[in-house]
């Protein structure tokens, strides 16, 4: 089983940089549930608008 550090390192690799990984965290922190949308749906929409791929988004959501 991968350690938390290994999972994080893999996530940063998938994102391409620490800056992009940090940006996903910022988007998550700015996301919130609202009319007919969950926090996760709001996050995914924002991330896709900024050019993140489904792979990058799912990697973030799978972090512990």
N, CA, C and O atoms as CSV, one atom per row, in Angstrom:
chain,resi,resn,atom,element,x,y,z
A,1,UNK,N,N,0.848,-1.189,0.000
A,1,UNK,CA,C,0.000,0.000,0.000
A,1,UNK,C,C,0.891,1.249,0.000
A,1,UNK,O,O,1.888,1.317,0.719
A,2,UNK,N,N,0.517,2.217,-0.805
A,2,UNK,CA,C,1.303,3.449,-0.930
A,2,UNK,C,C,1.134,4.318,0.312
A,2,UNK,O,O,0.066,4.371,0.921
A,3,UNK,N,N,2.216,4.993,0.665
A,3,UNK,CA,C,2.148,5.919,1.789
A,3,UNK,C,C,1.439,7.197,1.333
A,3,UNK,O,O,1.257,7.425,0.137
A,4,UNK,N,N,1.051,8.010,2.287
A,4,UNK,CA,C,0.406,9.279,1.966
A,4,UNK,C,C,1.331,10.159,1.126
A,4,UNK,O,O,0.873,10.845,0.212
A,5,UNK,N,N,2.618,10.142,1.428
A,5,UNK,CA,C,3.588,10.936,0.665
A,5,UNK,C,C,3.682,10.440,-0.775
A,5,UNK,O,O,3.748,11.240,-1.708
A,6,UNK,N,N,3.687,9.131,-0.953
A,6,UNK,CA,C,3.738,8.571,-2.304
A,6,UNK,C,C,2.491,8.938,-3.106
A,6,UNK,O,O,2.579,9.259,-4.291
A,7,UNK,N,N,1.341,8.888,-2.458
A,7,UNK,CA,C,0.098,9.284,-3.127
A,7,UNK,C,C,0.146,10.753,-3.527
A,7,UNK,O,O,-0.267,11.117,-4.629
A,8,UNK,N,N,0.647,11.586,-2.638
A,8,UNK,CA,C,0.753,13.011,-2.925
A,8,UNK,C,C,1.745,13.269,-4.054
A,8,UNK,O,O,1.476,14.078,-4.943
A,9,UNK,N,N,2.884,12.593,-4.027
A,9,UNK,CA,C,3.879,12.750,-5.088
A,9,UNK,C,C,3.296,12.344,-6.442
A,9,UNK,O,O,3.532,13.016,-7.446
A,10,UNK,N,N,2.546,11.259,-6.469
A,10,UNK,CA,C,1.914,10.805,-7.705
A,10,UNK,C,C,0.895,11.840,-8.197
A,10,UNK,O,O,0.814,12.109,-9.395
A,11,UNK,N,N,0.132,12.410,-7.288
A,11,UNK,CA,C,-0.843,13.439,-7.637
A,11,UNK,C,C,-0.152,14.649,-8.267
A,11,UNK,O,O,-0.610,15.164,-9.286
A,12,UNK,N,N,0.941,15.099,-7.666
A,12,UNK,CA,C,1.689,16.240,-8.212
A,12,UNK,C,C,2.230,15.896,-9.591
A,12,UNK,O,O,2.210,16.738,-10.489
A,13,UNK,N,N,2.712,14.673,-9.770
A,13,UNK,CA,C,3.208,14.236,-11.079
A,13,UNK,C,C,2.091,14.272,-12.123
A,13,UNK,O,O,2.308,14.724,-13.247
A,14,UNK,N,N,0.908,13.801,-11.758
A,14,UNK,CA,C,-0.242,13.806,-12.676
A,14,UNK,C,C,-0.617,15.241,-13.051
A,14,UNK,O,O,-0.977,15.519,-14.195
A,15,UNK,N,N,-0.530,16.140,-12.079
A,15,UNK,CA,C,-0.877,17.541,-12.333
A,15,UNK,C,C,0.180,18.254,-13.169
A,15,UNK,O,O,-0.139,19.183,-13.911
A,16,UNK,N,N,1.409,17.832,-13.058
A,16,UNK,CA,C,2.478,18.434,-13.829
A,16,UNK,C,C,3.324,19.424,-13.061
A,16,UNK,O,O,4.427,19.763,-13.490
A,17,UNK,N,N,2.821,19.897,-11.921
A,17,UNK,CA,C,3.601,20.814,-11.086
A,17,UNK,C,C,2.917,20.978,-9.735
A,17,UNK,O,O,1.730,20.696,-9.569
A,18,UNK,N,N,3.708,21.442,-8.784
A,18,UNK,CA,C,3.160,21.721,-7.456
A,18,UNK,C,C,2.137,22.859,-7.550
A,18,UNK,O,O,1.119,22.847,-6.858
A,19,UNK,N,N,2.417,23.833,-8.407
A,19,UNK,CA,C,1.503,24.966,-8.570
A,19,UNK,C,C,0.127,24.543,-9.035
A,19,UNK,O,O,-0.883,25.040,-8.535
A,20,UNK,N,N,0.081,23.624,-9.994
A,20,UNK,CA,C,-1.215,23.150,-10.490
A,20,UNK,C,C,-1.925,22.321,-9.423
A,20,UNK,O,O,-3.143,22.415,-9.267
A,21,UNK,N,N,-1.170,21.518,-8.697
A,21,UNK,CA,C,-1.756,20.734,-7.608
A,21,UNK,C,C,-2.321,21.665,-6.546
A,21,UNK,O,O,-3.413,21.430,-6.029
A,22,UNK,N,N,-1.590,22.711,-6.221
A,22,UNK,CA,C,-2.069,23.691,-5.240
A,22,UNK,C,C,-3.322,24.398,-5.745
A,22,UNK,O,O,-4.227,24.694,-4.964
A,23,UNK,N,N,-3.378,24.670,-7.045
A,23,UNK,CA,C,-4.552,25.353,-7.604
A,23,UNK,C,C,-5.797,24.492,-7.446
A,23,UNK,O,O,-6.875,25.014,-7.161
A,24,UNK,N,N,-5.666,23.179,-7.629
A,24,UNK,CA,C,-6.821,22.310,-7.411
A,24,UNK,C,C,-7.280,22.390,-5.959
A,24,UNK,O,O,-8.481,22.400,-5.688
A,25,UNK,N,N,-6.343,22.446,-5.033
A,25,UNK,CA,C,-6.708,22.584,-3.620
A,25,UNK,C,C,-7.441,23.906,-3.389
A,25,UNK,O,O,-8.424,23.946,-2.648
A,26,UNK,N,N,-6.980,24.968,-4.008
A,26,UNK,CA,C,-7.654,26.266,-3.879
A,26,UNK,C,C,-9.067,26.203,-4.438
A,26,UNK,O,O,-10.001,26.734,-3.836
A,27,UNK,N,N,-9.226,25.558,-5.582
A,27,UNK,CA,C,-10.558,25.430,-6.174
A,27,UNK,C,C,-11.482,24.639,-5.247
A,27,UNK,O,O,-12.653,24.983,-5.086
A,28,UNK,N,N,-10.948,23.583,-4.642
A,28,UNK,CA,C,-11.752,22.795,-3.705
A,28,UNK,C,C,-12.190,23.669,-2.524
A,28,UNK,O,O,-13.344,23.616,-2.098
A,29,UNK,N,N,-11.273,24.460,-2.012
A,29,UNK,CA,C,-11.585,25.314,-0.865
A,29,UNK,C,C,-12.619,26.382,-1.212
A,29,UNK,O,O,-13.351,26.841,-0.335
A,30,UNK,N,N,-12.686,26.779,-2.480
A,30,UNK,CA,C,-13.646,27.796,-2.908
A,30,UNK,C,C,-14.979,27.193,-3.355
A,30,UNK,O,O,-15.933,27.927,-3.612
A,31,UNK,N,N,-15.051,25.877,-3.450
A,31,UNK,CA,C,-16.265,25.198,-3.903
A,31,UNK,C,C,-17.234,25.035,-2.741
A,31,UNK,O,O,-16.833,24.893,-1.586
A,32,UNK,N,N,-18.499,25.058,-3.072
A,32,UNK,CA,C,-19.509,24.867,-2.044
A,32,UNK,C,C,-20.785,24.342,-2.681
A,32,UNK,O,O,-21.041,24.581,-3.861
A,33,UNK,N,N,-21.592,23.619,-1.891
A,33,UNK,CA,C,-22.864,23.134,-2.428
A,33,UNK,C,C,-23.845,24.302,-2.552
A,33,UNK,O,O,-23.913,25.172,-1.684
A,34,UNK,N,N,-24.571,24.295,-3.611
A,34,UNK,CA,C,-25.626,25.280,-3.787
A,34,UNK,C,C,-26.677,24.701,-4.711
A,34,UNK,O,O,-26.552,23.562,-5.162
A,35,UNK,N,N,-27.666,25.440,-4.984
A,35,UNK,CA,C,-28.850,24.996,-5.711
A,35,UNK,C,C,-28.554,23.902,-6.737
A,35,UNK,O,O,-27.933,24.153,-7.770
A,36,UNK,N,N,-29.004,22.698,-6.436
A,36,UNK,CA,C,-28.908,21.522,-7.303
A,36,UNK,C,C,-27.474,21.078,-7.626
A,36,UNK,O,O,-27.282,20.292,-8.554
A,37,UNK,N,N,-26.482,21.549,-6.899
A,37,UNK,CA,C,-25.096,21.129,-7.118
A,37,UNK,C,C,-24.458,20.763,-5.792
A,37,UNK,O,O,-24.654,21.433,-4.777
A,38,UNK,N,N,-23.692,19.685,-5.826
A,38,UNK,CA,C,-22.909,19.332,-4.648
A,38,UNK,C,C,-21.593,20.104,-4.699
A,38,UNK,O,O,-21.250,20.709,-5.714
A,39,UNK,N,N,-20.878,20.070,-3.606
A,39,UNK,CA,C,-19.555,20.709,-3.577
A,39,UNK,C,C,-18.659,20.076,-4.640
A,39,UNK,O,O,-17.920,20.775,-5.334
A,40,UNK,N,N,-18.727,18.759,-4.761
A,40,UNK,CA,C,-17.896,18.061,-5.738
A,40,UNK,C,C,-18.242,18.485,-7.171
A,40,UNK,O,O,-17.341,18.687,-7.985
A,41,UNK,N,N,-19.515,18.619,-7.481
A,41,UNK,CA,C,-19.910,19.056,-8.823
A,41,UNK,C,C,-19.418,20.473,-9.107
A,41,UNK,O,O,-18.927,20.758,-10.200
A,42,UNK,N,N,-19.551,21.351,-8.126
A,42,UNK,CA,C,-19.087,22.725,-8.283
A,42,UNK,C,C,-17.574,22.741,-8.520
A,42,UNK,O,O,-17.079,23.454,-9.393
A,43,UNK,N,N,-16.854,21.951,-7.737
A,43,UNK,CA,C,-15.402,21.845,-7.881
A,43,UNK,C,C,-15.017,21.355,-9.278
A,43,UNK,O,O,-14.155,21.940,-9.934
A,44,UNK,N,N,-15.663,20.280,-9.724
A,44,UNK,CA,C,-15.339,19.723,-11.042
A,44,UNK,C,C,-15.574,20.739,-12.148
A,44,UNK,O,O,-14.759,20.853,-13.063
A,45,UNK,N,N,-16.662,21.469,-12.080
A,45,UNK,CA,C,-16.958,22.476,-13.103
A,45,UNK,C,C,-15.898,23.578,-13.123
A,45,UNK,O,O,-15.436,23.985,-14.188
A,46,UNK,N,N,-15.522,24.053,-11.944
A,46,UNK,CA,C,-14.495,25.094,-11.871
A,46,UNK,C,C,-13.160,24.582,-12.415
A,46,UNK,O,O,-12.486,25.276,-13.176
A,47,UNK,N,N,-12.787,23.374,-12.023
A,47,UNK,CA,C,-11.511,22.806,-12.458
A,47,UNK,C,C,-11.491,22.603,-13.975
A,47,UNK,O,O,-10.485,22.884,-14.626
A,48,UNK,N,N,-12.578,22.127,-14.526
A,48,UNK,CA,C,-12.637,21.924,-15.979
A,48,UNK,C,C,-12.554,23.258,-16.717
A,48,UNK,O,O,-11.917,23.348,-17.767
A,49,UNK,N,N,-13.194,24.290,-16.173
A,49,UNK,CA,C,-13.112,25.620,-16.794
A,49,UNK,C,C,-11.668,26.119,-16.832
A,49,UNK,O,O,-11.286,26.867,-17.731
A,50,UNK,N,N,-10.871,25.698,-15.849
A,50,UNK,CA,C,-9.464,26.129,-15.799
A,50,UNK,C,C,-8.535,25.182,-16.560
A,50,UNK,O,O,-7.316,25.349,-16.536
A,51,UNK,N,N,-9.115,24.191,-17.233
A,51,UNK,CA,C,-8.316,23.325,-18.090
A,51,UNK,C,C,-7.788,22.047,-17.465
A,51,UNK,O,O,-6.980,21.353,-18.081
A,52,UNK,N,N,-8.220,21.723,-16.266
A,52,UNK,CA,C,-7.781,20.476,-15.643
A,52,UNK,C,C,-8.506,19.294,-16.286
A,52,UNK,O,O,-9.668,19.400,-16.679
A,53,UNK,N,N,-7.805,18.177,-16.385
A,53,UNK,CA,C,-8.372,16.979,-16.991
A,53,UNK,C,C,-9.145,16.171,-15.951
A,53,UNK,O,O,-8.992,16.377,-14.747
A,54,UNK,N,N,-9.979,15.247,-16.437
A,54,UNK,CA,C,-10.686,14.350,-15.532
A,54,UNK,C,C,-9.706,13.541,-14.695
A,54,UNK,O,O,-9.959,13.279,-13.519
A,55,UNK,N,N,-8.591,13.147,-15.296
A,55,UNK,CA,C,-7.579,12.369,-14.554
A,55,UNK,C,C,-7.028,13.181,-13.388
A,55,UNK,O,O,-6.889,12.663,-12.280
A,56,UNK,N,N,-6.716,14.444,-13.631
A,56,UNK,CA,C,-6.186,15.306,-12.575
A,56,UNK,C,C,-7.237,15.538,-11.480
A,56,UNK,O,O,-6.928,15.482,-10.290
A,57,UNK,N,N,-8.459,15.795,-11.893
A,57,UNK,CA,C,-9.546,16.035,-10.939
A,57,UNK,C,C,-9.789,14.796,-10.090
A,57,UNK,O,O,-9.910,14.892,-8.869
A,58,UNK,N,N,-9.861,13.643,-10.726
A,58,UNK,CA,C,-10.106,12.397,-9.985
A,58,UNK,C,C,-8.943,12.050,-9.071
A,58,UNK,O,O,-9.147,11.506,-7.986
A,59,UNK,N,N,-7.728,12.361,-9.499
A,59,UNK,CA,C,-6.564,12.116,-8.640
A,59,UNK,C,C,-6.669,12.958,-7.372
A,59,UNK,O,O,-6.371,12.474,-6.280
A,60,UNK,N,N,-7.090,14.212,-7.509
A,60,UNK,CA,C,-7.276,15.061,-6.344
A,60,UNK,C,C,-8.345,14.499,-5.422
A,60,UNK,O,O,-8.150,14.413,-4.210
A,61,UNK,N,N,-9.475,14.117,-6.003
A,61,UNK,CA,C,-10.587,13.620,-5.194
A,61,UNK,C,C,-10.285,12.298,-4.509
A,61,UNK,O,O,-10.940,11.946,-3.528
A,62,UNK,N,N,-9.303,11.564,-5.012
A,62,UNK,CA,C,-8.971,10.281,-4.393
A,62,UNK,C,C,-7.919,10.388,-3.295
A,62,UNK,O,O,-7.601,9.397,-2.639
A,63,UNK,N,N,-7.377,11.592,-3.093
A,63,UNK,CA,C,-6.389,11.767,-2.023
A,63,UNK,C,C,-7.045,11.545,-0.663
A,63,UNK,O,O,-8.224,11.840,-0.470
A,64,UNK,N,N,-6.252,11.015,0.281
A,64,UNK,CA,C,-6.801,10.795,1.636
A,64,UNK,C,C,-7.017,12.109,2.365
A,64,UNK,O,O,-7.471,12.112,3.510
